[in-house]
Amino acid sequence: MPPVPSYYASSTSFKSNGRIADTLGQWYRLQPPDRLELYESYNKFIKNFNLGKLSPSEGNQFLWNIRESNNILKLKKPLVEPMIKKISEQIETLNKELAKMKKSKTFDENKYRETKMYSDELKEWKKSYEQIPEHASFMVNGDVTKSLKEWYSAGKFEDLKEQDRQYLIAEYKSQLVNDYTSSWAPRVMHNIVNSAKTLKLSTSDVEPLIDQLSARIKAIDKIMDKIKAKLTDTTRPESLTDSQKKSMKFDYFELEHQNIVLSNRQRDLQQIK
């Protein structure tokens, strides 16, 4: 019998400070059902969270903890909209308080400064929350299995809702090979091939990606040809220093390796039926 997830040992701890790390223990050891329960529990906590009852220092700390927790739980933008709304409402409330303070005959400079600082901090937090992605994304490394596990708490593609399946497929098709840097592309391509299999894509689904790979491979070939031409140019033997030649040879072999990897991954994609 598997051990009880540490989440159950202190199932309400994040309600005291918004910090999910204090609750979950080893999050990455939780099984999808346990993750989903914790995910939904935290989502409910955000909806019921009352920012207006907190002091400036408490509010700022809570928002820090909640934002940090989002990096772990991967709550998508729609799920944090209630928090963005609460922050906006609190900013509006504080602005009204600041206006009243200015007109007050007993102006408290320290209180005004503290309130103004908190209002400014809330504006920064609002920007931070607004930058949370609308949907799960695997564009960074092409690994859709990581999205399934971390964003959807799903064990496999079939566990997803149909709309989430279609979104991930559409995102996969929108990938641009040239968005990946030369050093990153070979590693990403391995994930991209596996992701195509996980998403159960057809030949027609991956054809645009195959075409992009062909174009990138040809572009790299042209760069390699230029480097080779310079290295073998006998008309100007003294035009390159030994250091330059060494550097160019290094670049050439790096590009050659990259093209071999990309060509292999292209063949893998071509075998998808």
Secondary structure, DSSP 8 states (H G I E B T S, - for coil): -----HHHHTTTTHHHHS-THHHHSSGGGS-HHHHHHHHHHHHHHHHH--GGGS-HHHHHHHHHHHHHHHHHH---HHHHHHHHHHHHHHHHHHHHHHHHHHH-SS--HHHHHHHHHHHHHHHHHHHHHHTS-SS---TTT--HHHHHHHTS--SSGGGS-HHHHHHHHHHHHT--GGGS-TTTHHHHHHHHHHHHHHTT--HHHHHHHHHHHHHHHHHHHHHHHHHHHHHT-SSSTTSS-HHHHHHHHHHHHHHHHHHHHHHHHHHHHHT--
